Amino acid sequence: MKKLFFTVSNDLNYDQRMIRICSSLAKNDFDVTLIGRLKKNSQPAVNQQFRQVRLSLFFEKGLFFYIELNIRLFFFLLRKADLICAIDLDTLPAGYLAARLSKKKIIYDAHEYFTEVPELVNRPKIQKIWVWIEKKFVPKVDGAYTVCESLKTIFSKKYNNLFITIRNVPFENKNETTLENKNEKKIILYQGALNDGRGLEEMILAMKHLKDYELWLAGEGDLSNHLREQSAKNEVENRVKFLGMILPQNLPDITKQADVGLNLLENKGLNYYYSLANKTFDYIQAGIPALHMNFPEYQLINEKYQVGVLLEDLEVESILNAIGQIFESPKYYADLKSNCKIAAKELTWENEEKKLIEFYKKI
């Protein structure tokens, strides 16, 4: 069996993409180890079909965090293996140097347009460091893939068609049981990190006008406390439910209860503009229409399947109009749900993982 190391900088329990990738490879005769972080609030590791290693770091964020992470990863990755896959730029320096020193192959998995994330766009000096890291290491890897066609096109132009696309789609929902919304109010669901630029502050303001709705937020993040305070300040805290961190295996049952999903993004850099969030497919798989931004990847999805409404901006009025459009008539809403079911048959990990297995066997 070929031995593969995968490196991330997050808590393994909640990384749906890596759980899917590592599980698929483990089922196809690869010996897989996923290496990530052990945070102060980390829950015990969930048993998986692959090995998991969580590094306990002294620093939690900032420059010294990335330095410590890469030093720790570098020495761990010198252990015997056939291949290293670095997830995003923040683990690529350690992965590349360890691979070359120990004569392993190195793969790069770009989950996002790392140099264009909102946290870097407004910090040009820090951004230049990451741009240098990208230019230094990415052209020298042995193979690479990313999550959508837009990013594949961008990266391939930079690096001579090095990348392929492996989308972050969920497993097919083979459980036909429908979990009906038992609330008197309709449920609007957001799942993911509660971070800046996700339209969450605007959505809470919109809740002042949506008396017959509840907003469920499944996740935590940098804005967790601020959003709770904002809900109380605007007197909507009784209709805004903070569900906290939800394990991936428990999330589908929550998603199925919602009436509409949220995937709102502020155009804060090219990472958001060219994104194709996994929640897009989670909503489709659960059979619920969603609000998305009128960005390239969501345009393509909606042109083909008609599974939601696209917004031009994050103004409160735009959000209210979009929600009104989804529920403008029972027939229109039923058509959107029906389209989700059709799309859900095609947009599955069972289809996507074939490209993944072929890629690693070829490498």
C-alpha positions as CSV (number, residue, x, y, z in Angstrom):
1,M,0.0,0.0,0.0
2,K,1.2,3.5,-0.9
3,K,1.6,5.7,2.2
4,L,0.2,9.2,1.9
5,F,0.5,12.2,4.3
6,F,-2.0,15.0,4.2
7,T,-1.4,18.3,6.1
8,V,-3.9,20.9,7.2
9,S,-3.7,23.8,9.7
10,N,-7.2,23.2,11.2
11,D,-9.1,20.9,13.5
12,L,-9.6,17.6,11.7
13,N,-13.1,16.9,13.1
14,Y,-14.8,19.6,11.1
15,D,-12.9,19.4,7.8
16,Q,-15.5,17.8,5.5
17,R,-13.4,17.9,2.4
18,M,-10.4,16.2,3.9
19,I,-12.6,13.6,5.6
20,R,-14.0,12.7,2.2
21,I,-10.7,12.7,0.4
22,C,-8.9,10.6,3.0
23,S,-11.8,8.2,3.4
24,S,-12.0,7.6,-0.3
25,L,-8.3,7.0,-0.7
26,A,-8.2,4.7,2.4
27,K,-11.0,2.6,0.8
28,N,-9.0,2.3,-2.4
29,D,-5.9,0.7,-0.9
30,F,-3.9,3.7,0.2
31,D,-2.4,4.1,3.6
32,V,-3.5,7.6,4.7
33,T,-2.5,9.8,7.5
34,L,-4.1,13.2,8.0
35,I,-2.1,15.7,10.1
36,G,-3.7,18.8,11.7
37,R,-4.0,20.8,14.9
38,L,-5.1,20.1,18.4
39,K,-6.7,23.3,19.7
40,K,-7.5,24.1,23.3
41,N,-11.2,23.6,22.6
42,S,-10.8,20.5,20.4
43,Q,-13.1,17.6,21.0
44,P,-11.8,14.0,21.0
45,A,-10.9,12.9,17.4
46,V,-13.8,11.2,15.6
47,N,-12.8,7.7,14.5
48,Q,-12.2,7.5,10.7
49,Q,-11.0,5.0,8.2
50,F,-7.6,6.7,8.1
51,R,-4.9,7.7,10.7
52,Q,-5.2,11.1,12.3
53,V,-2.4,13.1,14.0
54,R,-3.1,16.4,15.8
55,L,-0.2,18.6,16.7
56,S,-0.5,20.7,19.8
57,L,1.0,24.1,19.1
58,F,2.1,26.9,21.5
59,F,0.9,29.7,19.2
60,E,-2.7,29.9,18.0
61,K,-2.4,32.5,15.2
62,G,-0.2,35.1,13.5
63,L,3.4,34.8,12.2
64,F,4.7,32.7,14.9
65,F,1.9,30.2,14.5
66,Y,2.7,29.6,10.8
67,I,6.4,29.3,11.6
68,E,5.8,26.8,14.4
69,L,3.3,24.9,12.4
70,N,5.7,24.5,9.5
71,I,8.6,23.5,11.7
72,R,6.6,20.9,13.5
73,L,5.1,19.6,10.2
74,F,8.6,19.5,8.5
75,F,10.1,17.1,11.1
76,F,7.0,14.9,11.2
77,L,6.9,14.6,7.4
78,L,10.4,13.3,7.3
79,R,9.0,10.0,8.4
80,K,8.6,7.2,5.9
81,A,6.0,7.8,3.3
82,D,5.6,7.8,-0.5
83,L,3.8,11.1,-1.0
84,I,2.9,14.3,0.8
85,C,-0.1,16.4,0.0
86,A,-0.1,20.0,1.4
87,I,-3.5,21.6,1.8
88,D,-3.3,25.3,1.0
89,L,-0.3,27.5,1.1
90,D,0.1,27.6,4.9
91,T,1.4,24.0,5.0
92,L,3.1,23.9,1.6
93,P,6.6,25.1,2.7
94,A,7.0,22.3,5.2
95,G,5.5,19.8,2.8
96,Y,7.7,20.8,-0.1
97,L,11.0,20.9,1.8
98,A,10.3,17.6,3.6
99,A,9.3,15.9,0.4
100,R,12.4,17.0,-1.5
101,L,14.8,16.2,1.4
102,S,13.3,12.7,1.8
103,K,12.8,12.1,-1.9
104,K,9.0,11.9,-1.7
105,K,6.5,13.3,-4.2
106,I,4.7,16.5,-3.2
107,I,1.1,17.4,-4.2
108,Y,-0.7,20.7,-3.7
109,D,-4.4,20.9,-2.9
110,A,-5.7,24.5,-3.2
111,H,-8.9,24.7,-1.2
112,E,-9.1,28.4,-1.9
113,Y,-7.4,31.4,-3.6
114,F,-5.2,31.8,-0.5
115,T,-3.3,34.9,-1.5
116,E,-6.7,36.7,-2.1
117,V,-8.5,35.8,1.2
118,P,-10.0,38.9,2.9
119,E,-7.5,38.7,5.8
120,L,-4.7,39.4,3.3
121,V,-6.3,41.7,0.8
122,N,-6.1,44.7,3.2
123,R,-2.6,43.8,4.5
124,P,-0.4,44.1,1.4
125,K,2.9,43.6,3.2
126,I,1.7,40.2,4.6
127,Q,0.0,39.4,1.3
128,K,3.4,39.8,-0.6
129,I,4.9,37.1,1.7
130,W,2.2,34.6,0.7
131,V,2.5,35.6,-2.9
132,W,6.2,34.9,-2.7
133,I,5.6,31.5,-1.1
134,E,3.1,30.6,-3.9
135,K,5.5,31.6,-6.6
136,K,8.4,29.8,-4.9
137,F,6.8,26.4,-4.3
138,V,3.7,25.8,-6.4
139,P,5.5,25.6,-9.8
140,K,7.8,22.8,-8.4
141,V,5.1,20.4,-7.0
142,D,4.5,17.0,-8.7
143,G,0.7,17.6,-9.1
144,A,-2.0,19.9,-8.0
145,Y,-5.8,20.2,-7.8
146,T,-8.3,22.8,-6.7
147,V,-12.1,23.1,-6.0
148,C,-13.6,24.8,-9.0
149,E,-13.1,25.6,-12.7
150,S,-12.5,29.3,-12.0
151,L,-9.5,28.7,-9.7
152,K,-8.2,25.9,-12.0
153,T,-8.2,28.4,-14.9
154,I,-6.4,31.1,-12.8
155,F,-3.8,28.7,-11.4
156,S,-3.2,26.9,-14.7
157,K,-2.5,30.1,-16.5
158,K,0.1,30.9,-13.8
159,Y,1.6,27.4,-13.6
160,N,1.3,25.8,-17.1
161,N,-1.9,23.7,-16.7
162,L,-0.6,22.0,-13.6
163,F,-4.1,21.9,-11.9
164,I,-7.1,19.7,-12.2
165,T,-10.6,20.3,-10.6
166,I,-11.9,18.1,-7.8
167,R,-15.0,19.8,-6.4
168,N,-16.0,19.7,-2.8
169,V,-19.3,17.9,-3.2
170,P,-21.0,15.7,-0.5
171,F,-21.8,12.0,-0.6
172,E,-25.2,11.3,-2.1
173,N,-28.0,11.4,0.4
174,K,-29.4,7.9,0.2
175,N,-31.7,8.3,3.2
176,E,-35.0,9.5,1.6
177,T,-36.3,10.4,5.1
178,T,-37.4,14.0,5.1
179,L,-37.0,15.9,8.4
180,E,-39.9,18.4,8.3
181,N,-39.6,21.8,9.8
182,K,-41.8,21.5,13.0
183,N,-41.5,25.1,13.9
184,E,-44.3,27.6,13.2
185,K,-41.7,29.8,11.5
186,K,-39.7,29.1,8.4
187,I,-36.0,28.3,9.0
188,I,-33.2,30.1,7.2
189,L,-29.9,28.2,7.7
190,Y,-26.3,29.3,7.4
191,Q,-23.7,26.6,7.9
192,G,-20.0,27.4,8.1
193,A,-17.5,29.8,9.8
194,L,-19.0,32.9,11.4
195,N,-16.4,35.2,9.8
196,D,-16.2,38.6,8.2
197,G,-17.7,39.1,4.7
198,R,-20.2,36.2,4.9
199,G,-23.3,38.5,5.0
200,L,-24.2,37.5,8.5
201,E,-24.4,41.0,10.0
202,E,-26.7,42.0,7.1
203,M,-28.8,38.9,7.6
204,I,-29.3,39.7,11.3
205,L,-30.5,43.2,10.4
206,A,-32.9,41.6,7.8
207,M,-34.4,39.4,10.6
208,K,-36.0,42.6,12.0
209,H,-38.3,42.5,9.0
210,L,-38.7,38.7,8.8
211,K,-41.1,38.1,11.7
212,D,-42.2,34.7,10.4
213,Y,-38.7,33.3,10.1
214,E,-35.9,31.9,12.3
215,L,-32.2,32.2,11.4
216,W,-30.1,29.2,12.4
217,L,-26.3,29.6,12.4
218,A,-24.4,26.3,12.4
219,G,-20.7,27.1,13.2
220,E,-18.5,29.5,15.1
221,G,-15.8,31.9,14.1
222,D,-14.2,35.4,14.5
223,L,-17.6,37.1,14.6
224,S,-19.3,34.7,17.1
225,N,-19.5,37.1,20.0
226,H,-20.2,40.2,17.8
227,L,-23.2,38.5,16.1
228,R,-24.7,37.4,19.4
229,E,-24.4,41.0,20.6
230,Q,-25.9,42.3,17.4
231,S,-28.8,39.9,17.7
232,A,-29.6,41.2,21.2
233,K,-29.1,44.8,20.2
234,N,-31.6,44.5,17.4
235,E,-34.0,42.5,19.6
236,V,-34.1,39.4,17.3
237,E,-32.2,37.1,19.7
238,N,-35.3,34.9,20.1
239,R,-35.3,34.2,16.4
240,V,-31.6,33.8,15.8
241,K,-30.3,30.4,17.0
242,F,-26.6,29.8,17.4
243,L,-26.1,26.1,17.1
244,G,-22.3,26.1,17.6
245,M,-19.9,23.7,16.0
246,I,-21.6,20.7,14.4
247,L,-19.8,17.5,13.5
248,P,-20.0,16.8,9.7
249,Q,-21.9,13.5,10.3
250,N,-24.6,15.4,12.3
251,L,-25.0,18.4,9.9
252,P,-27.2,16.8,7.2
253,D,-30.1,16.2,9.7
254,I,-30.0,19.9,10.6
255,T,-29.8,21.0,7.0
256,K,-32.8,19.0,6.0
257,Q,-35.0,20.8,8.5
258,A,-34.3,24.2,6.9
259,D,-36.6,25.9,4.4
260,V,-33.8,27.9,2.7
261,G,-30.0,28.0,2.9
262,L,-27.6,31.0,3.0
263,N,-24.4,31.3,1.1
264,L,-23.8,35.1,1.1
265,L,-20.4,36.6,0.5
266,E,-19.1,40.2,0.3
267,N,-16.8,40.8,-2.7
268,K,-13.7,41.2,-0.5
269,G,-11.0,39.9,-2.8
270,L,-10.9,37.2,-5.5
271,N,-11.1,34.3,-3.1
272,Y,-14.7,35.0,-2.3
273,Y,-15.5,36.1,-5.9
274,Y,-14.2,32.8,-7.4
275,S,-15.4,30.6,-4.5
276,L,-17.5,27.5,-4.8
277,A,-18.4,26.8,-1.1
278,N,-19.2,23.2,-0.1
279,K,-22.4,24.5,1.6
280,T,-23.7,25.1,-1.9
281,F,-23.8,21.4,-2.5
282,D,-24.9,20.5,1.0
283,Y,-28.0,22.6,0.5
284,I,-28.7,20.9,-2.8
285,Q,-28.2,17.5,-1.3
286,A,-30.6,18.3,1.5
287,G,-33.2,19.5,-1.1
288,I,-33.4,23.1,0.0
289,P,-33.2,26.2,-2.2
290,A,-30.6,28.8,-1.2
291,L,-29.5,32.4,-1.6
292,H,-26.1,32.7,-3.4
293,M,-24.1,35.7,-4.7
294,N,-24.1,36.4,-8.4
295,F,-20.5,35.3,-8.7
296,P,-19.1,33.1,-11.6
297,E,-19.3,29.6,-10.0
298,Y,-22.8,30.2,-8.6
299,Q,-24.0,31.6,-11.9
300,L,-22.9,28.3,-13.6
301,I,-24.6,26.1,-11.0
302,N,-27.8,28.1,-11.1
303,E,-27.9,28.4,-14.9
304,K,-27.8,24.6,-15.2
305,Y,-30.0,23.6,-12.3
306,Q,-32.0,26.6,-11.0
307,V,-31.7,25.7,-7.3
308,G,-31.8,29.2,-5.8
309,V,-31.7,32.9,-6.2
310,L,-28.6,35.0,-6.9
311,L,-28.0,38.4,-5.2
312,E,-26.1,41.3,-6.7
313,D,-25.2,42.8,-3.4
314,L,-25.6,42.4,0.4
315,E,-28.0,45.2,1.1
316,V,-30.7,44.3,3.6
317,E,-33.3,45.2,1.0
318,S,-31.7,42.8,-1.5
319,I,-31.8,40.0,1.0
320,L,-35.4,40.6,1.8
321,N,-36.3,40.7,-1.9
322,A,-34.5,37.4,-2.6
323,I,-36.2,35.6,0.3
324,G,-39.5,37.0,-0.9
325,Q,-38.8,35.7,-4.4
326,I,-38.1,32.2,-3.1
327,F,-41.4,32.0,-1.3
328,E,-43.4,34.1,-3.8
329,S,-45.6,31.2,-4.7
330,P,-45.9,27.6,-3.6
331,K,-45.3,26.3,-7.1
332,Y,-42.0,28.3,-7.5
333,Y,-40.7,27.0,-4.2
334,A,-41.7,23.5,-5.1
335,D,-40.0,23.8,-8.5
336,L,-36.8,24.9,-6.7
337,K,-36.9,21.9,-4.4
338,S,-37.5,19.6,-7.3
339,N,-34.5,21.0,-9.1
340,C,-32.4,20.4,-6.0
341,K,-33.3,16.7,-6.1
342,I,-32.3,16.5,-9.8
343,A,-29.0,18.2,-9.2
344,A,-28.4,16.1,-6.1
345,K,-28.2,13.0,-8.2
346,E,-25.3,14.4,-10.3
347,L,-23.4,16.6,-7.8
348,T,-22.1,13.8,-5.5
349,W,-18.8,12.7,-4.1
350,E,-19.3,9.3,-5.5
351,N,-18.9,10.8,-9.0
352,E,-16.2,13.2,-8.0
353,E,-14.0,10.8,-6.2
354,K,-13.3,8.8,-9.4
355,K,-11.1,11.7,-10.5
356,L,-9.4,11.8,-7.2
357,I,-8.5,8.1,-7.2
358,E,-7.3,8.3,-10.9
359,F,-5.1,11.3,-10.0
360,Y,-3.4,9.5,-7.1
361,K,-2.9,6.2,-8.9
362,K,-1.3,8.1,-11.8
363,I,1.0,10.1,-9.5
